[in-house]
Amino acid sequence: MMLLLLFIGALCTRDAYAREPVLLVGEHPIWTAIGGAGGGTAEEIGGIGHVSVTLGLRLIPVVPEFTIREGFASGPTRHVTSIAAGARFLFPEVKGIRPFARFAFAHQHELPFDLFKEMPWRALLGIHYAMTHRTGFETGGGIEAVFGKRRIFGVWVQATAIVLPATQGPDLYVLGEAGVSFAVGPRIPKPAS
């Protein structure tokens, strides 16, 4: 199913970028985002809150990316680490607004809060003896607004669904996420004409 969605996303954006090079020429190639997320599950009373960092390589129309979210969930209270590796599909930009869709493989660590307090570094590294490990996928979409003449800074919002089919916790987390983005790395020179 995920491969089918990736294929459809690539087809939808193919023609819009047909005349552009593979990398965003004249721009910095590494997309970086820092944000926050809030949401919950239908199976538990309470919510979940994260801070997140994402790194991606700005290819057209696909941005391979890696995301780490750290946070806490209530009902029962627990520490949650969410790791995602996948791709962001960029749609044609309209007046500085760039819509996107995301698909990724997801892995999540969960640990009761009292055990997290005893050994926080082991929990943050994912090696606590009592930690629950679950694997699934995540998908979502949103928009990014890019600012300035050099187009280095932006803000973004997205909705994310994380599906973790396992018996150790909720099958579905739904998040609303927002943050700032910036491009880093050496500028890709424009070819001589």
Residue pairs with C-beta under 8 A, 6 or more apart in sequence:
2 103
2 137
2 139
5 103
5 139
6 87
6 89
6 103
9 89
9 101
9 103
10 61
10 62
10 89
12 89
12 91
13 61
13 89
13 90
13 91
13 92
14 61
16 61
16 91
16 92
17 60
17 61
17 92
20 60
21 60
22 59
22 60
23 29
23 58
23 59
23 60
23 188
24 58
24 60
24 188
25 188
25 189
25 190
25 191
26 187
26 188
26 189
26 190
27 58
27 151
27 183
27 187
27 188
28 58
28 152
28 183
28 184
28 185
28 186
28 187
28 188
29 57
29 58
29 183
29 185
29 186
29 188
30 55
30 56
30 57
30 58
30 183
30 184
30 185
31 54
31 55
31 56
31 57
31 58
31 63
31 65
31 181
31 183
32 53
32 54
32 55
32 56
32 181
32 182
32 183
32 184
33 52
33 53
33 54
33 56
33 156
33 179
33 180
33 181
34 51
34 52
34 53
34 54
34 179
34 180
34 181
35 51
35 52
35 54
35 156
35 177
35 178
35 179
35 180
36 49
36 50
36 51
36 52
36 177
36 178
36 179
37 48
37 49
37 50
37 51
37 52
37 69
37 71
37 160
37 175
37 176
37 177
37 178
38 47
38 48
38 49
38 50
38 175
38 176
39 47
39 48
39 160
39 173
39 174
39 175
39 176
40 46
40 47
40 48
40 173
40 174
41 48
41 170
41 172
41 173
41 174
42 170
42 172
43 170
43 171
43 172
44 73
44 74
44 75
44 170
45 74
45 75
46 73
46 74
46 75
46 77
47 73
47 74
48 71
48 72
48 73
48 74
48 80
48 173
48 175
49 71
49 72
49 73
50 69
50 70
50 71
50 80
50 82
50 175
50 177
51 69
51 70
51 71
52 67
52 68
52 69
52 70
52 177
52 179
53 67
53 68
54 65
54 66
54 67
54 68
55 65
55 66
56 63
56 64
56 65
56 66
56 88
57 63
57 64
57 65
58 183
60 90
61 89
61 90
61 91
62 87
62 88
62 89
62 90
63 87
63 88
63 89
63 90
63 100
64 86
64 87
65 84
65 85
65 86
65 87
65 88
65 102
65 104
66 83
66 84
66 85
67 82
67 83
67 84
67 85
67 104
68 81
68 82
68 83
69 80
69 81
69 82
69 83
69 84
70 80
70 81
70 124
71 79
71 80
71 82
72 78
72 79
72 80
72 113
73 80
73 110
76 112
77 112
77 113
78 110
78 111
78 112
78 113
78 116
79 109
79 110
79 111
79 112
79 113
79 116
79 123
80 108
80 109
80 110
81 108
81 109
81 123
81 124
81 126
82 106
82 107
82 108
82 162
83 106
83 107
83 108
84 104
84 105
84 106
84 107
84 138
84 162
85 104
85 105
86 102
86 103
86 104
86 105
86 138
87 102
87 103
87 104
88 100
88 101
88 102
89 100
89 101
89 102
89 103
90 98
90 99
90 100
91 98
91 99
91 100
91 101
93 146
96 145
96 146
96 147
97 143
97 144
97 145
98 143
98 144
98 145
98 146
99 141
99 142
99 143
100 141
100 142
100 143
100 144
100 158
101 139
101 140
101 141
102 138
102 139
102 140
102 141
102 142
102 158
102 160
103 137
103 138
103 139
104 137
104 138
104 139
105 135
105 136
105 137
106 135
106 136
106 137
106 138
106 162
106 163
106 164
107 133
107 134
107 135
108 133
108 134
108 135
108 136
108 162
108 164
109 123
109 126
109 131
109 132
109 133
110 131
110 132
110 134
110 168
110 169
111 123
111 128
111 130
111 131
111 132
112 130
115 123
115 128
115 130
116 123
116 128
119 128
122 128
122 129
123 131
126 133
132 168
132 169
134 164
134 166
134 168
134 169
135 164
135 166
136 162
136 163
136 164
136 165
136 166
137 162
137 163
138 160
138 161
138 162
138 163
139 160
139 161
139 163
140 158
140 159
140 160
140 161
140 175
140 177
141 158
141 159
142 156
142 157
142 158
142 159
142 177
143 156
143 157
143 158
144 154
144 155
144 156
144 181
145 154
145 155
145 156
146 153
146 154
146 181
147 153
147 154
147 155
151 183
152 182
152 183
153 180
153 181
153 182
154 180
154 181
154 182
155 178
155 179
155 180
155 181
156 178
156 179
156 180
156 181
157 176
157 177
157 178
158 176
158 177
158 178
159 174
159 175
159 176
159 177
160 174
160 175
160 176
160 177
161 172
161 173
161 174
161 175
162 172
162 173
162 174
162 175
163 171
163 172
164 170
164 171
164 172
164 173
165 171
